[in-house]
Amino acid sequence: MEKETFKNHIKIFRAKFDWTQEDLAKKVGVTRKTINTIENGVFIPSAYLAIKIAKAFNEQVENIFYIESQ
């Protein structure tokens, strides 16, 4: 069975908008540490938070978060 990993493009989208982790955190109502742990794959966000992050970037959730098979 393939191993699956939850990944994201948060760093890419932050760069596109020229936002820091703190900027994104304020927009979605969490701490910078929460954004950092999500961005680095340490923490998987709830569906609610994933949608809030996608909305902050004006993107669909699937454009920010994805599952990678290995």
Backbone as XML, in Angstrom:
<?xml version="1.0"?>
<chain id="A" units="angstrom">
  <residue number="1" name="MET">
    <atom name="N" x="0.838" y="-1.181" z="0.000"/>
    <atom name="CA" x="0.000" y="0.000" z="0.000"/>
    <atom name="C" x="0.890" y="1.254" z="0.000"/>
  </residue>
  <residue number="2" name="GLU">
    <atom name="N" x="0.497" y="2.233" z="-0.808"/>
    <atom name="CA" x="1.265" y="3.472" z="-0.907"/>
    <atom name="C" x="1.097" y="4.334" z="0.343"/>
  </residue>
  <residue number="3" name="LYS">
    <atom name="N" x="2.173" y="4.985" z="0.697"/>
    <atom name="CA" x="2.123" y="5.932" z="1.807"/>
    <atom name="C" x="1.624" y="7.272" z="1.265"/>
  </residue>
  <residue number="4" name="GLU">
    <atom name="N" x="0.704" y="7.902" z="1.980"/>
    <atom name="CA" x="0.168" y="9.190" z="1.558"/>
    <atom name="C" x="0.570" y="10.262" z="2.569"/>
  </residue>
  <residue number="5" name="THR">
    <atom name="N" x="0.917" y="11.421" z="2.050"/>
    <atom name="CA" x="1.319" y="12.547" z="2.883"/>
    <atom name="C" x="0.474" y="13.762" z="2.535"/>
  </residue>
  <residue number="6" name="PHE">
    <atom name="N" x="-0.010" y="14.454" z="3.555"/>
    <atom name="CA" x="-0.794" y="15.679" z="3.371"/>
    <atom name="C" x="0.187" y="16.831" z="3.165"/>
  </residue>
  <residue number="7" name="LYS">
    <atom name="N" x="0.081" y="17.500" z="2.025"/>
    <atom name="CA" x="1.015" y="18.573" z="1.672"/>
    <atom name="C" x="0.248" y="19.866" z="1.396"/>
  </residue>
  <residue number="8" name="ASN">
    <atom name="N" x="1.003" y="20.957" z="1.239"/>
    <atom name="CA" x="0.349" y="22.229" z="0.936"/>
    <atom name="C" x="1.279" y="23.157" z="0.160"/>
  </residue>
  <residue number="9" name="HIS">
    <atom name="N" x="0.662" y="24.172" z="-0.432"/>
    <atom name="CA" x="1.388" y="25.201" z="-1.180"/>
    <atom name="C" x="1.289" y="26.552" z="-0.477"/>
  </residue>
  <residue number="10" name="ILE">
    <atom name="N" x="1.146" y="26.552" z="0.838"/>
    <atom name="CA" x="0.970" y="27.814" z="1.566"/>
    <atom name="C" x="2.147" y="28.756" z="1.329"/>
  </residue>
  <residue number="11" name="LYS">
    <atom name="N" x="3.356" y="28.246" z="1.412"/>
    <atom name="CA" x="4.533" y="29.101" z="1.242"/>
    <atom name="C" x="4.531" y="29.770" z="-0.137"/>
  </residue>
  <residue number="12" name="ILE">
    <atom name="N" x="4.164" y="29.031" z="-1.166"/>
    <atom name="CA" x="4.107" y="29.566" z="-2.530"/>
    <atom name="C" x="3.075" y="30.687" z="-2.621"/>
  </residue>
  <residue number="13" name="PHE">
    <atom name="N" x="1.900" y="30.450" z="-2.049"/>
    <atom name="CA" x="0.856" y="31.477" z="-2.103"/>
    <atom name="C" x="1.199" y="32.684" z="-1.239"/>
  </residue>
  <residue number="14" name="ARG">
    <atom name="N" x="1.846" y="32.463" z="-0.109"/>
    <atom name="CA" x="2.268" y="33.603" z="0.713"/>
    <atom name="C" x="3.240" y="34.479" z="-0.065"/>
  </residue>
  <residue number="15" name="ALA">
    <atom name="N" x="4.174" y="33.848" z="-0.784"/>
    <atom name="CA" x="5.150" y="34.596" z="-1.579"/>
    <atom name="C" x="4.450" y="35.377" z="-2.689"/>
  </residue>
  <residue number="16" name="LYS">
    <atom name="N" x="3.457" y="34.747" z="-3.313"/>
    <atom name="CA" x="2.696" y="35.403" z="-4.387"/>
    <atom name="C" x="2.019" y="36.678" z="-3.877"/>
  </residue>
  <residue number="17" name="PHE">
    <atom name="N" x="1.515" y="36.633" z="-2.641"/>
    <atom name="CA" x="0.829" y="37.779" z="-2.044"/>
    <atom name="C" x="1.773" y="38.671" z="-1.226"/>
  </residue>
  <residue number="18" name="ASP">
    <atom name="N" x="3.046" y="38.247" z="-1.129"/>
    <atom name="CA" x="4.042" y="38.944" z="-0.320"/>
    <atom name="C" x="3.599" y="39.057" z="1.137"/>
  </residue>
  <residue number="19" name="TRP">
    <atom name="N" x="3.094" y="37.935" z="1.675"/>
    <atom name="CA" x="2.619" y="37.869" z="3.058"/>
    <atom name="C" x="3.612" y="37.072" z="3.903"/>
  </residue>
  <residue number="20" name="THR">
    <atom name="N" x="3.767" y="37.491" z="5.138"/>
    <atom name="CA" x="4.516" y="36.700" z="6.112"/>
    <atom name="C" x="3.568" y="35.659" z="6.711"/>
  </residue>
  <residue number="21" name="GLN">
    <atom name="N" x="4.119" y="34.753" z="7.485"/>
    <atom name="CA" x="3.263" y="33.807" z="8.204"/>
    <atom name="C" x="2.349" y="34.568" z="9.154"/>
  </residue>
  <residue number="22" name="GLU">
    <atom name="N" x="2.868" y="35.613" z="9.755"/>
    <atom name="CA" x="2.073" y="36.445" z="10.672"/>
    <atom name="C" x="0.904" y="37.111" z="9.943"/>
  </residue>
  <residue number="23" name="ASP">
    <atom name="N" x="1.146" y="37.604" z="8.729"/>
    <atom name="CA" x="0.078" y="38.234" z="7.932"/>
    <atom name="C" x="-1.069" y="37.242" z="7.689"/>
  </residue>
  <residue number="24" name="LEU">
    <atom name="N" x="-0.718" y="36.047" z="7.249"/>
    <atom name="CA" x="-1.743" y="35.032" z="6.986"/>
    <atom name="C" x="-2.447" y="34.642" z="8.276"/>
  </residue>
  <residue number="25" name="ALA">
    <atom name="N" x="-1.695" y="34.471" z="9.341"/>
    <atom name="CA" x="-2.278" y="34.092" z="10.628"/>
    <atom name="C" x="-3.343" y="35.091" z="11.064"/>
  </residue>
  <residue number="26" name="LYS">
    <atom name="N" x="-3.042" y="36.369" z="10.931"/>
    <atom name="CA" x="-4.010" y="37.407" z="11.317"/>
    <atom name="C" x="-5.263" y="37.345" z="10.452"/>
  </residue>
  <residue number="27" name="LYS">
    <atom name="N" x="-5.090" y="37.061" z="9.169"/>
    <atom name="CA" x="-6.238" y="37.012" z="8.251"/>
    <atom name="C" x="-7.187" y="35.858" z="8.561"/>
  </residue>
  <residue number="28" name="VAL">
    <atom name="N" x="-6.643" y="34.763" z="9.088"/>
    <atom name="CA" x="-7.489" y="33.586" z="9.351"/>
    <atom name="C" x="-7.753" y="33.357" z="10.840"/>
  </residue>
  <residue number="29" name="GLY">
    <atom name="N" x="-7.184" y="34.202" z="11.695"/>
    <atom name="CA" x="-7.499" y="34.130" z="13.118"/>
    <atom name="C" x="-6.788" y="33.060" z="13.919"/>
  </residue>
  <residue number="30" name="VAL">
    <atom name="N" x="-5.538" y="32.779" z="13.534"/>
    <atom name="CA" x="-4.732" y="31.819" z="14.295"/>
    <atom name="C" x="-3.378" y="32.458" z="14.599"/>
  </residue>
  <residue number="31" name="THR">
    <atom name="N" x="-2.516" y="31.714" z="15.283"/>
    <atom name="CA" x="-1.178" y="32.237" z="15.584"/>
    <atom name="C" x="-0.222" y="31.965" z="14.416"/>
  </residue>
  <residue number="32" name="ARG">
    <atom name="N" x="0.883" y="32.689" z="14.419"/>
    <atom name="CA" x="1.909" y="32.456" z="13.409"/>
    <atom name="C" x="2.451" y="31.034" z="13.534"/>
  </residue>
  <residue number="33" name="LYS">
    <atom name="N" x="2.568" y="30.555" z="14.762"/>
    <atom name="CA" x="3.064" y="29.196" z="15.012"/>
    <atom name="C" x="2.155" y="28.148" z="14.350"/>
  </residue>
  <residue number="34" name="THR">
    <atom name="N" x="0.847" y="28.377" z="14.394"/>
    <atom name="CA" x="-0.088" y="27.453" z="13.740"/>
    <atom name="C" x="0.158" y="27.420" z="12.241"/>
  </residue>
  <residue number="35" name="ILE">
    <atom name="N" x="0.313" y="28.588" z="11.629"/>
    <atom name="CA" x="0.596" y="28.639" z="10.185"/>
    <atom name="C" x="1.916" y="27.936" z="9.897"/>
  </residue>
  <residue number="36" name="ASN">
    <atom name="N" x="2.920" y="28.171" z="10.729"/>
    <atom name="CA" x="4.222" y="27.542" z="10.549"/>
    <atom name="C" x="4.118" y="26.020" z="10.591"/>
  </residue>
  <residue number="37" name="THR">
    <atom name="N" x="3.395" y="25.487" z="11.566"/>
    <atom name="CA" x="3.296" y="24.027" z="11.696"/>
    <atom name="C" x="2.496" y="23.405" z="10.548"/>
  </residue>
  <residue number="38" name="ILE">
    <atom name="N" x="1.496" y="24.129" z="10.049"/>
    <atom name="CA" x="0.742" y="23.638" z="8.887"/>
    <atom name="C" x="1.632" y="23.666" z="7.651"/>
  </residue>
  <residue number="39" name="GLU">
    <atom name="N" x="2.274" y="24.794" z="7.446"/>
    <atom name="CA" x="3.132" y="24.983" z="6.270"/>
    <atom name="C" x="4.234" y="23.929" z="6.206"/>
  </residue>
  <residue number="40" name="ASN">
    <atom name="N" x="4.767" y="23.547" z="7.354"/>
    <atom name="CA" x="5.860" y="22.567" z="7.401"/>
    <atom name="C" x="5.395" y="21.122" z="7.552"/>
  </residue>
  <residue number="41" name="GLY">
    <atom name="N" x="4.098" y="20.889" z="7.456"/>
    <atom name="CA" x="3.573" y="19.532" z="7.474"/>
    <atom name="C" x="3.552" y="18.861" z="8.832"/>
  </residue>
  <residue number="42" name="VAL">
    <atom name="N" x="3.730" y="19.633" z="9.896"/>
    <atom name="CA" x="3.711" y="19.082" z="11.252"/>
    <atom name="C" x="2.278" y="18.905" z="11.733"/>
  </residue>
  <residue number="43" name="PHE">
    <atom name="N" x="1.396" y="19.773" z="11.278"/>
    <atom name="CA" x="0.000" y="19.804" z="11.726"/>
    <atom name="C" x="-0.916" y="19.839" z="10.506"/>
  </residue>
  <residue number="44" name="ILE">
    <atom name="N" x="-1.961" y="19.023" z="10.516"/>
    <atom name="CA" x="-2.969" y="19.036" z="9.450"/>
    <atom name="C" x="-4.134" y="19.886" z="9.942"/>
  </residue>
  <residue number="45" name="PRO">
    <atom name="N" x="-4.480" y="20.928" z="9.190"/>
    <atom name="CA" x="-5.554" y="21.807" z="9.650"/>
    <atom name="C" x="-6.921" y="21.139" z="9.566"/>
  </residue>
  <residue number="46" name="SER">
    <atom name="N" x="-7.835" y="21.651" z="10.368"/>
    <atom name="CA" x="-9.226" y="21.204" z="10.255"/>
    <atom name="C" x="-9.765" y="21.646" z="8.892"/>
  </residue>
  <residue number="47" name="ALA">
    <atom name="N" x="-10.864" y="21.059" z="8.468"/>
    <atom name="CA" x="-11.493" y="21.478" z="7.209"/>
    <atom name="C" x="-11.853" y="22.952" z="7.275"/>
  </residue>
  <residue number="48" name="TYR">
    <atom name="N" x="-12.345" y="23.386" z="8.415"/>
    <atom name="CA" x="-12.731" y="24.783" z="8.615"/>
    <atom name="C" x="-11.543" y="25.720" z="8.389"/>
  </residue>
  <residue number="49" name="LEU">
    <atom name="N" x="-10.401" y="25.412" z="9.001"/>
    <atom name="CA" x="-9.225" y="26.257" z="8.863"/>
    <atom name="C" x="-8.656" y="26.183" z="7.445"/>
  </residue>
  <residue number="50" name="ALA">
    <atom name="N" x="-8.675" y="25.005" z="6.847"/>
    <atom name="CA" x="-8.192" y="24.862" z="5.463"/>
    <atom name="C" x="-9.012" y="25.741" z="4.520"/>
  </residue>
  <residue number="51" name="ILE">
    <atom name="N" x="-10.317" y="25.775" z="4.710"/>
    <atom name="CA" x="-11.188" y="26.613" z="3.876"/>
    <atom name="C" x="-10.895" y="28.091" z="4.131"/>
  </residue>
  <residue number="52" name="LYS">
    <atom name="N" x="-10.692" y="28.466" z="5.393"/>
    <atom name="CA" x="-10.364" y="29.865" z="5.705"/>
    <atom name="C" x="-9.046" y="30.291" z="5.046"/>
  </residue>
  <residue number="53" name="ILE">
    <atom name="N" x="-8.072" y="29.421" z="5.055"/>
    <atom name="CA" x="-6.784" y="29.722" z="4.416"/>
    <atom name="C" x="-6.977" y="29.868" z="2.908"/>
  </residue>
  <residue number="54" name="ALA">
    <atom name="N" x="-7.696" y="28.943" z="2.309"/>
    <atom name="CA" x="-7.946" y="29.019" z="0.864"/>
    <atom name="C" x="-8.695" y="30.307" z="0.513"/>
  </residue>
  <residue number="55" name="LYS">
    <atom name="N" x="-9.688" y="30.677" z="1.307"/>
    <atom name="CA" x="-10.439" y="31.910" z="1.055"/>
    <atom name="C" x="-9.546" y="33.141" z="1.177"/>
  </residue>
  <residue number="56" name="ALA">
    <atom name="N" x="-8.606" y="33.128" z="2.111"/>
    <atom name="CA" x="-7.684" y="34.258" z="2.264"/>
    <atom name="C" x="-6.887" y="34.474" z="0.981"/>
  </residue>
  <residue number="57" name="PHE">
    <atom name="N" x="-6.555" y="33.378" z="0.299"/>
    <atom name="CA" x="-5.822" y="33.452" z="-0.966"/>
    <atom name="C" x="-6.749" y="33.547" z="-2.176"/>
  </residue>
  <residue number="58" name="ASN">
    <atom name="N" x="-8.064" y="33.533" z="-1.931"/>
    <atom name="CA" x="-9.065" y="33.552" z="-3.008"/>
    <atom name="C" x="-8.851" y="32.364" z="-3.963"/>
  </residue>
  <residue number="59" name="GLU">
    <atom name="N" x="-8.627" y="31.207" z="-3.361"/>
    <atom name="CA" x="-8.374" y="29.972" z="-4.114"/>
    <atom name="C" x="-9.271" y="28.853" z="-3.612"/>
  </residue>
  <residue number="60" name="GLN">
    <atom name="N" x="-9.380" y="27.796" z="-4.407"/>
    <atom name="CA" x="-10.083" y="26.604" z="-3.958"/>
    <atom name="C" x="-9.142" y="25.817" z="-3.041"/>
  </residue>
  <residue number="61" name="VAL">
    <atom name="N" x="-9.717" y="25.115" z="-2.093"/>
    <atom name="CA" x="-8.929" y="24.342" z="-1.125"/>
    <atom name="C" x="-7.950" y="23.403" z="-1.835"/>
  </residue>
  <residue number="62" name="GLU">
    <atom name="N" x="-8.389" y="22.782" z="-2.917"/>
    <atom name="CA" x="-7.558" y="21.805" z="-3.631"/>
    <atom name="C" x="-6.321" y="22.446" z="-4.260"/>
  </residue>
  <residue number="63" name="ASN">
    <atom name="N" x="-6.344" y="23.762" z="-4.452"/>
    <atom name="CA" x="-5.174" y="24.446" z="-5.003"/>
    <atom name="C" x="-4.126" y="24.737" z="-3.929"/>
  </residue>
  <residue number="64" name="ILE">
    <atom name="N" x="-4.535" y="24.665" z="-2.668"/>
    <atom name="CA" x="-3.618" y="24.923" z="-1.563"/>
    <atom name="C" x="-3.149" y="23.616" z="-0.919"/>
  </residue>
  <residue number="65" name="PHE">
    <atom name="N" x="-4.084" y="22.703" z="-0.691"/>
    <atom name="CA" x="-3.794" y="21.443" z="0.011"/>
    <atom name="C" x="-3.956" y="20.253" z="-0.933"/>
  </residue>
  <residue number="66" name="TYR">
    <atom name="N" x="-3.096" y="19.240" z="-0.764"/>
    <atom name="CA" x="-3.173" y="18.053" z="-1.613"/>
    <atom name="C" x="-2.566" y="16.853" z="-0.886"/>
  </residue>
  <residue number="67" name="ILE">
    <atom name="N" x="-2.857" y="15.682" z="-1.390"/>
    <atom name="CA" x="-2.302" y="14.450" z="-0.825"/>
    <atom name="C" x="-1.320" y="13.885" z="-1.839"/>
  </residue>
  <residue number="68" name="GLU">
    <atom name="N" x="-0.117" y="13.625" z="-1.352"/>
    <atom name="CA" x="0.947" y="13.086" z="-2.203"/>
    <atom name="C" x="1.143" y="11.615" z="-1.873"/>
  </residue>
  <residue number="69" name="SER">
    <atom name="N" x="1.092" y="10.769" z="-2.897"/>
    <atom name="CA" x="1.331" y="9.328" z="-2.714"/>
    <atom name="C" x="2.799" y="9.038" z="-2.982"/>
  </residue>
  <residue number="70" name="GLN">
    <atom name="N" x="3.355" y="8.140" z="-2.160"/>
    <atom name="CA" x="4.762" y="7.789" z="-2.328"/>
    <atom name="C" x="4.928" y="6.311" z="-2.527"/>
  </residue>
</chain>
